[in-house]
Structures are given as structure tokens and as C-alpha cells.
Amino acid sequence: MRLKPQPFAMKVIFHDDFLQSYTMDPAAEYGRLDPALALAQERYSLITPHPCTEEDLMLVHSANHISHVRMDSSVYPVALLAVGATIEASRLAMEGKPAFALCRPPGHHASPNSCWGFCYFNNVAVAVKRLLERGEVKKVLIVDYDLHFGDGTANTFMGDPAVTYLHPEGPNRLALLSHLKGFLQDEQADIVAVSAGFDRHIQDWGGLLTTEDYGEIGRILGKFARERCKGRIFAALEGGYNARSLGDAFAAFCAGVSS
């Protein structure tokens, strides 16, 4: 049964091209996004994005890096679309509408002049840089709860006082949630950008967080956004390689943000 979308619920940005297997790596596997997409179609409004421009990419990436990625004719078009989806999510967030770019390839291992870890362009970094360059925000908080540290995002904004990057850590699930809550107590921002990786799930590579924990992360960040950022929060998919747990955790996070 198709559920009626709720007011102020998460907007999900998705394009059918994200279902393509554009290369041979775990992020590009056939079927990886299918459970998440099915849940999104039941619960949320889906918005179709457009590819970003090369001008957008150059806010973060060097001309040499862009040219290098362009050489792969299978990856380049979908990589542009992933950045475009994240930009659209950030645009909606600026209107006070929480948004999630259900996109691939991921991006948080893409630095200005290099990339690895299934990433090509840094989706979240480009969207954040675009907001800053346009003067739409002055202070951004990026929360990256993926299993892996987003070195590309950290490298992009190293030494930039306008951007705070947080990768919550902890030896167990409660410690990680406590780290996130404690960090946010004194933090201020104009918008929250989320690198949403679900590979810490107990049924994925990290084996740490439950589906309910992702819902709690969503609630924590959604509350922070409403209280300190005028409701401005957006997310983009990073890791998560068990299709079923990715879908469940994605849905839990979105519900948490909107609660």
C-alpha cells in the first residue's frame, strides 16, 4: 500500500540512472539501491535531479582531476548527476525542506585533485562550497557517519573556519551516539550537511549500529537543524553495501529527521 506523504517529510532526490552499474565496485552493484528506492517511493516525494556543471565541480576539484574522471565515459555522466542531486538537496534544505540525495557514486573520499574508495567527485563538498560561494550561508556543519573517515571532505575544507567536519566515533553504538550528541551541544551552523553512509550497520561491513540507531541519528540531527539552522538539513548517500540493511537504515534516518 502506498503511504500518503506527510507535510515537512523528507524530500528524496533520485534519478533512474543511479540504478545503473556504472563500474565494477561494491558501490555500483546492481540492486544496491532497490530496497531504499522502494521505501522512498512509498513514503516520500521523489524529485528528479539534473547533472551539475563543470563550473560547479571546479568549486572543489582541479581541472586535471575533472579531466581524469571525464576519461571514463561510464562513470562521468552518473558522477555529474550525483553532484547535481546533492546540489538539489541543498537547495531544498535552504527552503527549510529536509532532503536526501539517494545517489551514487558516493563522494567523501574525493579530494580536490584525487579520489579513491568508489568516489569520483565530492558530492557534499561541492554542494556546501556552492552555498558558501553564493553567500547563502556563512557556517556549515558536515556530519559524516559513514564507517570510513571522509578524507576527501576533510582535505577540501582543511583550515576553513566556515566549515566544521565531524566523523562520530566510538568503540560501541552508545559511545558513538554519545559522541554525536556531545559534539552538537555547543555547535552553531546555518545548515547541516550529512554524508550518510550506512556501512556501520550490524548487517554490513562495520557491524556496529542498528537500524534504530540510524533513526536516532536522524532525530538528533533533525532536532539540531530545527533548533539552530531554521530546519536546514540535507544528506547524500555514501557507503552501505548490504542492500536490505541500507534500505532499512535509510528509511529510519529519514523518518528520524522528519520526526
Secondary structure, DSSP 8 states (H G I E B T S, - for coil): ------TT--EEE--GGGGS--SSSGGG-TTTTHHHHHHHHHHSEEE------HHHHTTTS-HHHHHHHHT-TTHHHHHHHHHHHHHHHHHHHHTT--EEE--SS--TTEETTEE-TT-SS-HHHHHHHHHHHTTS-S-EEEEE-SSS--HHHHHHTTT-TTEEEE----SSHHHHHHHHHHHHTT---SEEEEEE--TTBTTSSS--B-HHHHHHHHHHHHHHHHHHSTT-EEEEE----SHHHHHHHHHHHHHHHH-
